[in-house]
Structures are given as C-alpha cells and as structure tokens.
Amino acid sequence: MKLHSAIAAALLALACLPACAAPAPAFDLPGARLADLRGKVVYVDFWASWCGPCKRSFPWMNRLQQRFGADGLQVVAINLDEKREDAAAFLARVPAQFTIAYDPAGSAAKAYAIKGMPSSALVGRDGQLLWLHTGFNDADTVKLEERIRAALQQK
C-alpha cells in the first residue's frame, strides 16, 4: 500500500508542477537515505551503467554539487544496475563527486514512477517533491539550474 501512495504522490506532483508539491517518496538505500537529507535541496538522479546520456550528465552533476553544495544542494545519484561491478566500471570512467546510492531492485525508481534513463527529481528542503524530469541533454541544463536555484532560495 505504501508503494501505491508513493506513486500517487509522484504522479500528483508531476501533474500539478510547478504550482504544487507532494511529499517525495522516501528511500533508504546503500549509500543514501532521503530522511537524512532533510533541510537540504536534493537533486535525485536515477542512472545505470548502460545509459549513454548519463555519461554527459555526471560531469554536469559534479559541477552542480561543486557550485551549489555550500548553498544546501545535495546531489544523490541512484544506480539501478543489478550488478554493482557494472556501476563501479562506469564510475571508474566517469567519476562522481557527489553521493552514489545503489538500488538494484529498483524500488526507489518504482516509487518515483521513473520511465526512462536518466531521470531526475528535485526534493525541497521540506521533503516535498518539486518536479520530475526524464532524460538529459545539454539544452535542459539552463532550465534545470533555474529550478534548482529557485528551490535553494526557498527557506
């Protein structure tokens, strides 16, 4: 039942963005727990080693963490590979300077109703799901950064 209400909350947030928010589905994974990040703005990225656009999104997320970390942003990239060694090989080629969590069962991705790779969510300081985004291309980064800046300004 909890999974259904989490999906409903994610769909509600997606349906009414940017005008309203719903509680972000909680996750407690090896590497990160959303509850531990309360008070921060959390950029949650869902990725896998086979994802081509993820190779481009990781350097951008490194820059995000570096630029906005002191303002309260925490990037958390949730890996969905079934084998952790696949993720490790990816990270050896494309290093991450932010938090990596592991979700081989895909429970967090299901709770967030993720449809493609990569996908991201922004969680406000109060734990509210502010928006969901599917895919990554360089043209999206300006709009994504505007939304992150706006969330960081909310207290």
C-alpha positions as a LaTeX table, in Angstrom:
\begin{tabular}{lrrr}
\hline
Residue & $x$ (\AA) & $y$ (\AA) & $z$ (\AA) \\
\hline
Met1 & 0.00 & 0.00 & 0.00 \\
Lys2 & 2.86 & 2.42 & 0.77 \\
Leu3 & 4.27 & 1.97 & $-2.75$ \\
His4 & 0.91 & 2.87 & $-4.30$ \\
Ser5 & 0.62 & 6.06 & $-2.24$ \\
Ala6 & 4.20 & 7.00 & $-3.16$ \\
Ile7 & 3.43 & 6.55 & $-6.85$ \\
Ala8 & 0.23 & 8.54 & $-6.44$ \\
Ala9 & 2.19 & 11.33 & $-4.73$ \\
Ala10 & 4.77 & 11.35 & $-7.52$ \\
Leu11 & 2.07 & 11.43 & $-10.20$ \\
Leu12 & 0.21 & 14.18 & $-8.36$ \\
Ala13 & 3.37 & 16.26 & $-8.17$ \\
Leu14 & 4.08 & 15.69 & $-11.85$ \\
Ala15 & 0.53 & 16.58 & $-12.82$ \\
Cys16 & 0.49 & 19.88 & $-10.93$ \\
Leu17 & 4.06 & 21.08 & $-11.44$ \\
Pro18 & 5.21 & 23.75 & $-10.84$ \\
Ala19 & 2.19 & 25.01 & $-8.91$ \\
Cys20 & 2.19 & 22.46 & $-6.08$ \\
Ala21 & 4.24 & 19.78 & $-4.44$ \\
Ala22 & 3.65 & 16.44 & $-2.73$ \\
Pro23 & 5.82 & 14.51 & $-0.28$ \\
Ala24 & 8.78 & 12.90 & $-2.05$ \\
Pro25 & 8.82 & 9.12 & $-1.81$ \\
Ala26 & 11.30 & 8.12 & 0.88 \\
Phe27 & 14.28 & 5.91 & 0.07 \\
Asp28 & 16.70 & 4.10 & 2.34 \\
Leu29 & 19.40 & 2.60 & 0.12 \\
Pro30 & 23.02 & 1.57 & 0.47 \\
Gly31 & 24.73 & 4.95 & 0.15 \\
Ala32 & 21.87 & 7.33 & 1.00 \\
Arg33 & 18.67 & 7.84 & 2.96 \\
Leu34 & 16.39 & 10.69 & 1.93 \\
Ala35 & 15.36 & 11.30 & 5.56 \\
Asp36 & 19.00 & 12.09 & 6.44 \\
Leu37 & 18.98 & 14.94 & 3.90 \\
Arg38 & 16.01 & 16.86 & 5.32 \\
Gly39 & 16.82 & 20.58 & 5.28 \\
Lys40 & 18.77 & 20.30 & 2.02 \\
Val41 & 17.57 & 20.61 & $-1.54$ \\
Val42 & 18.16 & 17.16 & $-3.05$ \\
Tyr43 & 18.69 & 16.55 & $-6.75$ \\
Val44 & 17.95 & 12.84 & $-7.15$ \\
Asp45 & 19.26 & 11.28 & $-10.35$ \\
Phe46 & 18.36 & 7.75 & $-11.49$ \\
Trp47 & 21.05 & 6.19 & $-13.69$ \\
Ala48 & 22.55 & 2.96 & $-14.99$ \\
Ser49 & 25.93 & 1.99 & $-16.44$ \\
Trp50 & 24.45 & 1.33 & $-19.89$ \\
Cys51 & 22.84 & 4.79 & $-20.13$ \\
Gly52 & 24.55 & 6.91 & $-22.80$ \\
Pro53 & 23.21 & 10.31 & $-21.65$ \\
Cys54 & 24.38 & 9.50 & $-18.11$ \\
Lys55 & 27.97 & 9.87 & $-19.31$ \\
Arg56 & 27.18 & 13.52 & $-20.10$ \\
Ser57 & 25.03 & 14.19 & $-17.04$ \\
Phe58 & 27.67 & 13.15 & $-14.48$ \\
Pro59 & 30.14 & 15.97 & $-15.25$ \\
Trp60 & 27.23 & 18.43 & $-15.08$ \\
Met61 & 26.10 & 17.00 & $-11.72$ \\
Asn62 & 29.70 & 17.29 & $-10.46$ \\
Arg63 & 29.58 & 20.99 & $-11.34$ \\
Leu64 & 26.16 & 21.34 & $-9.67$ \\
Gln65 & 27.43 & 19.82 & $-6.44$ \\
Gln66 & 30.54 & 22.00 & $-6.51$ \\
Arg67 & 28.67 & 25.24 & $-7.28$ \\
Phe68 & 25.60 & 24.83 & $-5.08$ \\
Gly69 & 26.69 & 22.43 & $-2.31$ \\
Ala70 & 27.55 & 25.27 & 0.06 \\
Asp71 & 24.05 & 26.69 & $-0.52$ \\
Gly72 & 22.40 & 23.44 & 0.61 \\
Leu73 & 22.21 & 21.28 & $-2.53$ \\
Gln74 & 22.95 & 17.58 & $-2.32$ \\
Val75 & 23.14 & 15.53 & $-5.50$ \\
Val76 & 22.26 & 11.86 & $-4.97$ \\
Ala77 & 22.63 & 9.55 & $-7.96$ \\
Ile78 & 20.77 & 6.27 & $-7.54$ \\
Asn79 & 22.23 & 3.44 & $-9.59$ \\
Leu80 & 19.81 & 0.84 & $-10.92$ \\
Asp81 & 22.28 & $-1.77$ & $-12.23$ \\
Glu82 & 21.70 & $-5.30$ & $-11.00$ \\
Lys83 & 25.48 & $-5.82$ & $-10.64$ \\
Arg84 & 27.39 & $-3.27$ & $-8.58$ \\
Glu85 & 30.56 & $-4.03$ & $-10.60$ \\
Asp86 & 28.83 & $-2.55$ & $-13.67$ \\
Ala87 & 28.29 & 0.67 & $-11.73$ \\
Ala88 & 31.89 & 0.59 & $-10.48$ \\
Ala89 & 33.22 & 0.27 & $-14.03$ \\
Phe90 & 31.11 & 3.25 & $-15.12$ \\
Leu91 & 32.30 & 5.32 & $-12.14$ \\
Ala92 & 35.94 & 4.46 & $-12.92$ \\
Arg93 & 35.45 & 6.07 & $-16.35$ \\
Val94 & 33.08 & 8.86 & $-15.27$ \\
Pro95 & 33.85 & 9.80 & $-11.65$ \\
Ala96 & 31.19 & 11.22 & $-9.34$ \\
Gln97 & 31.89 & 13.97 & $-6.82$ \\
Phe98 & 28.52 & 13.53 & $-5.17$ \\
Thr99 & 26.62 & 10.82 & $-3.30$ \\
Ile100 & 26.03 & 7.49 & $-5.02$ \\
Ala101 & 23.32 & 5.12 & $-3.79$ \\
Tyr102 & 22.51 & 1.64 & $-5.05$ \\
Asp103 & 19.05 & 0.29 & $-5.85$ \\
Pro104 & 19.46 & $-2.98$ & $-7.79$ \\
Ala105 & 15.84 & $-3.95$ & $-7.07$ \\
Gly106 & 14.58 & $-0.64$ & $-8.48$ \\
Ser107 & 12.32 & 0.12 & $-5.52$ \\
Ala108 & 13.11 & 3.85 & $-5.46$ \\
Ala109 & 12.70 & 4.12 & $-9.23$ \\
Lys110 & 9.28 & 2.48 & $-8.93$ \\
Ala111 & 8.28 & 4.79 & $-6.10$ \\
Tyr112 & 9.19 & 7.80 & $-8.26$ \\
Ala113 & 7.46 & 6.26 & $-11.31$ \\
Ile114 & 10.65 & 6.55 & $-13.39$ \\
Lys115 & 10.05 & 5.88 & $-17.08$ \\
Gly116 & 13.49 & 6.41 & $-18.67$ \\
Met117 & 17.20 & 6.88 & $-18.06$ \\
Pro118 & 18.39 & 9.15 & $-16.77$ \\
Ser119 & 15.55 & 10.69 & $-14.81$ \\
Ser120 & 15.76 & 13.20 & $-12.03$ \\
Ala121 & 13.67 & 14.61 & $-9.22$ \\
Leu122 & 14.11 & 17.71 & $-7.13$ \\
Val123 & 13.18 & 17.46 & $-3.46$ \\
Gly124 & 12.78 & 20.66 & $-1.44$ \\
Arg125 & 14.25 & 21.31 & 1.99 \\
Asp126 & 10.88 & 20.34 & 3.48 \\
Gly127 & 10.83 & 16.91 & 1.78 \\
Gln128 & 8.34 & 17.93 & $-0.90$ \\
Leu129 & 8.76 & 16.63 & $-4.44$ \\
Leu130 & 9.10 & 19.77 & $-6.54$ \\
Trp131 & 9.45 & 18.25 & $-10.02$ \\
Leu132 & 10.39 & 15.25 & $-12.11$ \\
His133 & 12.38 & 15.27 & $-15.34$ \\
Thr134 & 13.11 & 12.47 & $-17.81$ \\
Gly135 & 16.21 & 12.39 & $-19.98$ \\
Phe136 & 19.27 & 14.60 & $-20.18$ \\
Asn137 & 20.60 & 16.87 & $-22.84$ \\
Asp138 & 22.73 & 19.98 & $-22.63$ \\
Ala139 & 19.81 & 22.19 & $-23.68$ \\
Asp140 & 17.92 & 21.20 & $-20.50$ \\
Thr141 & 20.64 & 22.30 & $-18.07$ \\
Val142 & 19.76 & 26.01 & $-18.04$ \\
Lys143 & 16.13 & 25.31 & $-17.12$ \\
Leu144 & 17.13 & 22.65 & $-14.56$ \\
Glu145 & 19.62 & 25.01 & $-12.91$ \\
Glu146 & 16.98 & 27.76 & $-12.73$ \\
Arg147 & 14.66 & 25.39 & $-10.88$ \\
Ile148 & 17.46 & 24.32 & $-8.53$ \\
Arg149 & 18.36 & 27.95 & $-7.77$ \\
Ala150 & 14.70 & 28.74 & $-7.05$ \\
Ala151 & 14.45 & 25.76 & $-4.68$ \\
Leu152 & 17.63 & 26.80 & $-2.88$ \\
Gln153 & 16.18 & 30.28 & $-2.29$ \\
Gln154 & 13.13 & 28.82 & $-0.52$ \\
Lys155 & 13.71 & 28.54 & 3.20 \\
\hline
\end{tabular}
